[in-house]
């Protein structure tokens, strides 16, 4: 999957990518992997230069695209919080129906990003039984 997304995103020749029409076409063929890499790298490093360098290699979207997507995510989260009295609920959670939570600590004593050789994290899931009459939420 990774290789096919990279191949498709890089299929335009230099002549085609310098054409204004092709630039529009290229943006419309953005691959999910490139967007995910750009978002993940920016979240981890907050480096505009690194995101743009990866974009130059065809491995990520450009920094301005990352900023637009992050702003869209922020606006959607704030809108959902406003609808739910200051609490964020995922769009497929039905108010008034019982929910189940599972929470666990994740502790590892291995090689980690910060060099401290330990990782302490928390994983949490929220589950709710579906009803046949549930309307699937529209994600934007």
Backbone as a ProteinNet text record, in pm:
[ID]
protein_1_A
[PRIMARY]
XXXXXXXXXXXXXXXXXXXXXXXXXXXXXXXXXXXXXXXXXXXXXXXXXXXXXXXXXXXXXXXXXXXXXXXXXXXXXXXXXXXXXXXXXXXXXXXXXXXXXXXXXXXXXXXXXXXXXXXXXXXXXXXXXXXXXXXXXXXX
[TERTIARY]
82.4	0	88	189.7	279.7	348.6	399	467.7	372.7	250.8	156.6	116.2	98	63.7	177.7	299.7	414.9	428	410.6	422.7	317.1	193.2	86.6	113.1	157.3	180.1	296.9	387.6	505.5	496.4	378.7	367.1	379.2	363.1	374.2	520.9	546.9	681.7	710.5	837.1	875	798.7	783.7	710.6	564.2	503.1	363.8	347.8	440.9	426.1	453.7	522.5	543.4	425.8	333.3	214	112.7	54.6	-40.4	-157.2	-206.9	-318.2	-277.5	-155.9	-108.8	-90.4	-49.5	-34.5	-168.6	-274.7	-408.4	-442.7	-410.4	-436.9	-358.8	-231.4	-148.7	-207	-253.1	-310.9	-437.2	-512	-634.6	-606.2	-482.8	-445.7	-356.7	-375.1	-298.7	-325.7	-221.7	-235.2	-247.8	-329.3	-346.4	-214.6	-124.1	4	82	82.6	157	99.6	-31.7	-95.3	-63.7	-72.8	-45	99.3	192.9	334	356.1	299.5	313.9	258.4	140	78.5	160.2	204.5	279	412.7	483.4	614.3	596.1	494.7	472.4	432.4	348.2	308.1	429	519.2	634.5	742.3	767.4	882.3	846.5	725.8	683.8	779.7	842.1	941	883.9	873.1	828.3	930.4	1058.2	1163.9	1162.8	1143.9	1142.9	1023	905	786.2	806	858.9	881.1	991.2	1092.5	1196.2	1135.8	1051.8	985.2	891.1	827.5	743	827	945.6	1035.4	1072.7	1077.7	1106.7	980.7	864	738.8	683.8	733.9	693.3	587	559.3	461.7	400	288.4	228.8	308.9	289.9	365	314.4	396.5	367.4	235.6	207.1	82.5	-39.8	-30.8	-140.8	-158.5	-48.3	-55	-125.8	-91.1	-151.4	-302.1	-343.1	-485.9	-562.3	-506.5	-572.6	-581.7	-474	-478	-583.4	-596.9	-699.4	-839.8	-859.9	-989.9	-1022.5	-923.6	-943.8	-979.5	-905.9	-932.3	-1074.8	-1114.8	-1249.3	-1356.7	-1336.1	-1433.6	-1442.9	-1329	-1328.7	-1398.8	-1367.3	-1431	-1581.8	-1623	-1766	-1835.5	-1772.5	-1830.6	-1837.7	-1736.3	-1736.3	-1847.7	-1869.8	-1976.7	-2113.3	-2130.4	-2256.4	-2282.3	-2174.6	-2187.5	-2149.3	-2171.3	-2148.7	-2004.6	-1911	-1770	-1695.8	-1760.9	-1697.7	-1690.4	-1574.5	-1563.4	-1616.2	-1712.3	-1762.4	-1741.2	-1689.1	-1675.1	-1811.1	-1812.4	-1938.7	-2031.4	-1978.8	-2065.7	-2116.4	-2090.5	-2144.1	-2284.4	-2381.3	-2519.9	-2542.8	-2585.4	-2614.3	-2730.2	-2720.3	-2827.2	-2817.1	-2722.1	-2703.2	-2579.9	-2586.2	-2478	-2347.7	-2237.1	-2104.9	-2018.4	-1920.5	-1825.3	-1687.1	-1609.7	-1473.6	-1376.2	-1265.8	-1154.9	-1030.3	-955.6	-838.8	-726	-604.9	-492.4	-365.8	-276	-144	-54.7	30.9	127.2	264.9	337.4	470.2	571.1	672.6	778.8	913.5	1005.7	1143.6	1228.9	1218.6	1289.2	1353.9	1411	1470.5	1358.3	1362.3	1255.3	1309.4	1219	1251.7	1336.9	1304	1375.3	1501.8	1532.8	1654.6	1645.6	1531.2	1515	1494.2	1475.7	1459.7	1332.6	1238	1109.1	999.1	886.1	768.8	651.8	586.4	467.3	355	256.5	144.4	13.5	-93.6	-226.7	-304.6	-370.2	-457.5	-600.4	-693.5	-832.9	-921.8	-1024	-1122.8	-1261.3	-1349	-1488.9	-1571.4	-1660.1	-1742.8	-1890	-1971.1	-2114.7	-2181.2	-2283.5	-2353	-2429.1	-2423.5	-2495.2	-2640	-2722.9	-2864.1	-2888.5	-2971	-2995.4	-3048.6	-3114.6	-3169.2	-3068.9	-2948.3	-2848.2	-2814.2	-2804.2	-2763	-2612.9	-2543.2	-2398.5	-2364.7	-2274.9	-2242.4	-2161.3	-2180.3	-2104.5	-1975.9	-1863.1	-1733.2	-1684.5	-1626.6	-1574.2	-1426.4
-117.2	0	125.2	123.4	237.8	265.4	162.1	179.5	228.1	175.4	216.9	362.8	408.9	548.9	640.5	601.3	682.3	684.4	568.3	562	648.7	641.5	720.6	868.8	907.4	1049.9	1104.7	1018.9	1063.9	1037.1	1006.5	962.5	1076.3	1200.2	1310.4	1337.8	1366.3	1402.5	1545.3	1587.6	1725.1	1825.4	1796.3	1886.4	1899.7	1787	1789.2	1863	1844.3	1907.2	2057.2	2106.6	2250.9	2319.1	2241.4	2294.5	2332	2451.8	2496.8	2401.1	2347.2	2253.7	2126.4	2079.2	1957.7	1977.9	2098.6	2123.7	2107.6	2155.4	2138.1	1990.2	1918.8	1775.5	1703.1	1739.9	1673.6	1692.9	1815.2	1839.2	1757.4	1733.8	1657	1508.2	1467.4	1326	1303.1	1381.4	1368.3	1231.5	1162.6	1030	1038.4	952.2	953	938.3	857.7	836.9	967.7	1046.7	1172	1269.2	1273.5	1360.3	1312.3	1181.8	1126.4	1150.5	1134.5	1158	1304.3	1394.7	1537.4	1573.9	1523.8	1552.5	1492.4	1369.4	1301.9	1370.3	1404.8	1470.6	1608.3	1681.9	1813.9	1801.7	1704.6	1685.3	1652.3	1571.6	1527.5	1634.4	1709.4	1800.4	1948	1981.6	2120.1	2192.7	2117.9	2173.8	2194.2	2320.1	2353.6	2304.6	2321.2	2281.9	2131.7	2052.9	1906.7	1860.9	1917.5	1881.5	1917.4	2037.6	2078.3	1997.5	1954.7	1869.6	1735.6	1676.3	1550.6	1570	1685.7	1717.4	1720.1	1777.2	1780.1	1641.9	1544.7	1405.7	1330.5	1395.9	1330.9	1241.2	1257.2	1169.1	1230.5	1360.6	1427.9	1543	1593.2	1713.2	1833.1	1947	2065.4	2120.8	2201	2255	2331.6	2413.8	2490.8	2399.8	2287	2190.2	2129.5	2098.6	2045.6	2145.9	2273.9	2377.2	2389	2379.2	2386.6	2268.1	2148.6	2029.3	2038.2	2083	2097	2199	2307.2	2407.9	2350.6	2266.8	2202.8	2106.9	2031.2	1938.2	2016.7	2123.8	2206.9	2263.4	2315.4	2373.7	2268.7	2149	2041.2	1998.7	1986.5	1948.3	2055	2182.2	2289.6	2294.6	2269.7	2266.1	2153.2	2034	1920	1947.9	2015.4	2048.5	2147.7	2243.1	2341	2272.8	2175.4	2101.8	2016	1976	1881.5	1942.9	2070.5	2134.2	2136.3	2154.5	2164.7	2033.2	1923.3	1791.4	1740	1686.7	1629.5	1486.6	1461.2	1325.7	1292.3	1174	1135.6	1139.4	1164.2	1182.5	1061.4	941.7	823.7	781.5	859.9	831.3	891.5	809.3	852.8	895.3	1019.2	1068.4	989.4	963.2	894.5	743.2	690.1	545.2	507	393.4	346.6	333	375.7	360.5	273.7	207.9	124.4	183.4	201.1	250.9	140.9	137.3	50	137.8	130.4	215.5	131.1	153.2	74.3	157.1	134.2	195.8	114.6	184	119.7	158.3	62.1	89.7	-3.5	56.9	-20.1	29.8	-58.4	-22	-61.9	15.6	-15.2	111.6	103.9	219.8	313.9	437.5	532.4	656.7	737.9	859.1	956.1	974.4	1073.3	1018.1	891.5	832.3	794	808.6	775.8	625.9	552.9	407.8	361.1	449.7	408.9	484.3	420.5	483	459.9	567.2	558.8	626.7	551.2	606.4	548.7	601.7	553.1	532.1	419.6	390.4	381.3	443.6	440.3	423	341.6	324.3	351.3	394.5	414.3	331.2	250.9	162.3	185.5	166.7	180.2	84.6	12	-81.3	-5.3	-59.3	1.9	-43.6	40.5	9.4	5.9	-85.9	-91.5	39.8	121.4	247.8	363.2	338.6	445.7	500	630.3	696.4	717.3	675.3	688.9	838.3	889.3	1031.7	1066	1187.4	1233.5	1296	1241.5	1294.1	1391.7	1503.6	1602.9	1612.2
0	0	0	84.5	94.1	-39.1	-100.1	-228.3	-337.5	-339	-443	-425.2	-301.8	-279.5	-322.8	-291.4	-332.1	-483.7	-548.3	-694.2	-762.7	-715.7	-776.5	-758.7	-639.7	-614.6	-695.1	-736	-809.5	-959.5	-1011.2	-1150.6	-1252.3	-1212.5	-1308	-1342.1	-1468.9	-1510.3	-1468.3	-1478.8	-1443.5	-1528.7	-1657.9	-1747.3	-1703.8	-1668.5	-1624.7	-1491.8	-1399.6	-1268.9	-1273.7	-1378.1	-1392.8	-1460.1	-1514.1	-1578.6	-1469.9	-1478	-1376.2	-1360.4	-1470.9	-1464.1	-1387.9	-1411.3	-1345.6	-1195.9	-1153	-1009.6	-939.8	-1003.8	-948	-942.7	-1049.9	-1055.3	-946.6	-928.9	-829.1	-689	-657.7	-526.3	-504.7	-612	-596.9	-581.9	-606.8	-593.4	-471.9	-370.4	-247.3	-185.6	-148.9	-92.3	60.3	120.2	266.3	342.1	289	356.5	364.5	258.3	258.3	360.7	370.2	468.5	609.9	632.7	765.6	807.1	714.8	746.7	781.9	702.8	731	868	899.9	1030	1144.7	1128.3	1235	1261.4	1154.7	1171.5	1235	1191.1	1250.3	1396.8	1429.7	1568.6	1655.8	1603.9	1681.3	1694.1	1585.5	1584.6	1578.1	1530.4	1506.9	1411.5	1321.2	1230.4	1090.5	1051.2	915.9	813	844.2	750.9	725.7	829.2	813.1	731.3	757.9	680.5	534.4	507.3	367.9	300.8	377	318.8	276.7	363.8	328.9	209.7	202.3	87.3	-40.4	-32.6	-148.3	-198.2	-107.9	-145.5	-188.5	-179.4	-215.2	-106.2	15.6	124.5	214.7	197.8	282.9	204.7	255.6	197	244.8	179.1	219.5	352.8	415.9	548.9	552.5	451.7	450.8	449.9	382	381	520.3	586.9	723.5	814.2	800.6	884.7	858.1	730.2	698.3	757.1	747.4	800.8	952.9	1018.3	1163.8	1205.8	1130.6	1161.5	1143.7	1040.9	1019.4	1133.8	1178	1289.8	1415.9	1440.8	1558.8	1556	1441	1429.5	1452.2	1400.1	1417.6	1564	1630.9	1772.9	1856.2	1831.5	1907.6	1883.4	1760	1727.6	1802.6	1805.1	1877.4	2027.5	2080.7	2223.5	2255.3	2167.3	2187.6	2185.8	2098.8	2089	2212	2281.6	2393	2527.6	2544.5	2673.8	2720.3	2628.3	2664.7	2671.1	2634.7	2636.1	2493.1	2454.4	2320.3	2321.2	2234.7	2211.2	2064.6	2034.3	1894.3	1824.2	1692.9	1622.2	1622	1642.4	1639.1	1776.6	1879.7	2013.4	2023.1	2066.9	2079.9	2224.6	2243.3	2378.6	2439.7	2570.6	2641.7	2636.4	2562.7	2554.5	2634.9	2703.1	2788.2	2708.9	2771.7	2711.5	2802.8	2742.3	2814.3	2790.6	2897.4	2886	2924.2	2854.8	2893.2	2894.3	3003.4	3020.1	3075.6	3026.2	3073.1	3064.2	3159.2	3154.2	3062.7	2992.2	2904.3	2957	3009.6	3063	2997.7	2936.5	2872.3	2922.2	2939.8	2972.9	2852.8	2747	2623.6	2570.7	2452	2386.6	2343.8	2389.7	2361.6	2293.6	2243.6	2169.1	2251.5	2377.5	2458.8	2524.3	2502.9	2557.2	2703.7	2766.5	2907.6	2929.9	2822.6	2823.5	2894.6	2916	2970.3	2897.3	2887.1	2826.7	2920.7	2958.2	3041.9	2965.6	2928.7	2853.6	2903.2	2850.5	2885.1	2756.9	2747.3	2633.4	2685	2612.8	2655.6	2533.3	2548.3	2442.4	2498.7	2411.2	2448.3	2350.2	2403.1	2320.1	2351.7	2250.8	2266.9	2169.5	2217.8	2129.4	2022.1	1899.8	1788.1	1787.9	1734.3	1716.3	1565.4	1514.9	1369.8	1310.8	1392.1	1342.5	1349.1	1399.1	1408	1269.7	1261.5	1138.8	1147.2	1042.6	1041	1027.2	1117.5	1111.8	987.1	939.8	824.1	874.2	832.4	872.4	766.9	812.6	718.3	729
[MASK]
++++++++++++++++++++++++++++++++++++++++++++++++++++++++++++++++++++++++++++++++++++++++++++++++++++++++++++++++++++++++++++++++++++++++++++

